[in-house]
Amino acid sequence: MGAPTGSGKTVTAEIAMFRQFNENPNKKVIYIAPLKALAKERLKDWQVRLKSIGKSVVELTGDYTPDIKSLMEASVVITTPEKWDGISRNWQHRSYVKDVGLLIIDEIHLLGQDRGPVLEVIVSRMRFISSQLKTSCRIVGLSTALANS
């Protein structure tokens, strides 16, 4: 989804999350933020909001790695591209990677910059995992620099 700053892209991501919780309550939501600062901001906001509906949120960044139990129990994992790339490489042995039903990539226009290859690999890998497991994984990209297509 491409839209200007302040137009509700995060709300769109939240609607996709709520749909995921409603239709596939046992599936995880992965939110990929380009910066640890943005990841922490989303973490603070969503921990408060989602706690009221019984959903837990964990941070998985270079600064913080939760224990396996927390990752397995979390409904939402907030991470960075590099961290999720590293974690998802060994997906066959990580049930919390296999349980992803929604992948949200914030600032997806970074595909055209230095981190672009990492984002491309993540999208390709998540699609591959879905095809291997015969499940679906919705991918939502958010950007201020892309038009809807």
C-alpha positions in Angstrom: 0.0 0.0 0.0 1.4 3.3 -1.0 0.1 6.4 0.7 1.4 9.7 2.2 2.7 10.0 5.7 -0.1 10.2 8.3 -2.7 8.7 6.0 -3.3 5.5 7.9 -0.9 2.9 6.6 -0.3 1.6 10.1 -4.1 1.4 10.6 -4.3 -0.7 7.4 -1.6 -3.0 8.8 -3.6 -3.3 12.0 -6.8 -4.2 10.1 -4.9 -6.9 8.3 -3.6 -8.2 11.7 -7.1 -8.3 13.2 -8.4 -10.2 10.1 -5.5 -12.7 10.6 -6.4 -13.0 14.3 -10.1 -13.6 13.4 -9.6 -16.0 10.5 -6.4 -17.9 11.6 -6.0 -17.3 15.4 -3.1 -19.7 15.7 -1.0 -18.1 12.9 1.6 -15.4 13.6 2.0 -11.9 12.4 5.5 -10.7 11.5 6.0 -7.0 11.3 9.3 -6.0 9.7 10.5 -2.4 10.5 13.5 -0.9 8.7 14.9 0.6 11.9 15.1 -0.6 15.5 13.7 2.7 16.7 10.5 2.1 14.6 10.3 -1.5 15.9 10.4 -0.2 19.5 7.7 2.4 18.7 5.4 -0.3 17.3 6.2 -2.6 20.2 5.2 -0.1 22.8 2.0 0.8 20.9 0.9 -2.7 20.0 1.7 -4.3 23.4 -0.8 -2.0 25.0 -3.5 -2.3 22.2 -3.2 -6.0 21.7 -3.0 -7.0 25.3 -6.7 -6.0 25.7 -7.6 -8.7 23.2 -5.3 -11.4 24.6 -2.6 -11.1 22.0 1.1 -10.9 22.9 3.8 -9.0 21.1 7.6 -9.6 21.2 10.6 -7.8 19.8 13.2 -9.7 17.8 16.0 -7.3 16.9 19.8 -7.1 17.2 19.2 -5.4 20.6 16.8 -8.0 22.0 16.1 -11.7 21.3 13.3 -13.3 23.3 13.5 -16.9 24.5 12.0 -19.6 22.3 8.9 -20.0 24.5 8.1 -16.3 24.1 8.5 -16.5 20.3 6.3 -19.6 20.1 3.6 -18.0 22.2 3.6 -14.5 20.6 0.9 -13.5 18.3 3.0 -10.7 16.8 6.8 -10.6 16.3 8.3 -7.2 15.5 11.7 -7.5 13.8 14.1 -6.0 11.4 14.9 -7.3 7.9 18.3 -8.6 8.8 17.1 -10.4 11.9 14.2 -12.1 10.2 16.4 -13.1 7.3 18.8 -14.8 9.7 16.0 -16.5 11.7 13.9 -17.7 8.7 16.9 -19.3 6.9 16.6 -22.3 9.2 12.8 -22.4 8.9 12.5 -26.2 8.8 13.6 -26.3 12.5 11.6 -23.3 13.8 7.9 -23.8 14.2 7.3 -20.1 14.8 8.6 -19.4 11.3 6.3 -22.1 9.8 3.3 -20.6 11.7 3.4 -17.2 9.9 0.1 -16.2 8.3 0.8 -12.5 7.8 4.0 -10.7 6.9 3.9 -6.9 7.1 6.9 -5.0 5.6 7.0 -1.3 6.5 8.9 1.1 4.2 8.9 -1.5 1.5 10.2 1.0 -1.0 13.6 0.2 0.5 13.6 -2.7 -2.0 15.4 -0.3 -4.3 18.2 0.6 -1.8 21.0 -1.2 0.1 18.6 -3.4 2.1 16.6 -4.3 -1.0 18.2 -7.8 -1.5 17.4 -8.7 2.1 13.7 -7.8 1.7 13.6 -9.7 -1.6 15.0 -12.8 0.0 12.5 -12.5 2.9 9.5 -12.3 0.5 10.8 -15.1 -1.6 11.5 -17.3 1.3 8.1 -16.7 3.0 6.4 -17.6 -0.3 8.6 -20.7 -0.6 7.8 -21.8 2.9 4.1 -21.3 2.2 4.3 -23.4 -0.9 6.2 -26.2 0.8 3.8 -26.3 3.7 0.7 -25.8 1.5 -0.4 -22.9 3.6 -1.0 -19.2 2.8 1.0 -16.2 4.0 -0.4 -12.8 3.2 2.2 -10.2 2.5 1.4 -6.5 3.1 3.9 -3.9 2.0 3.6 -0.3 3.3 5.3 2.7 1.7 5.2 6.4 1.4 7.1 6.3 -1.9 5.1 3.8 -4.0 1.8 4.1 -5.8 -0.8 1.4 -5.3 -0.6 -1.1 -8.1 
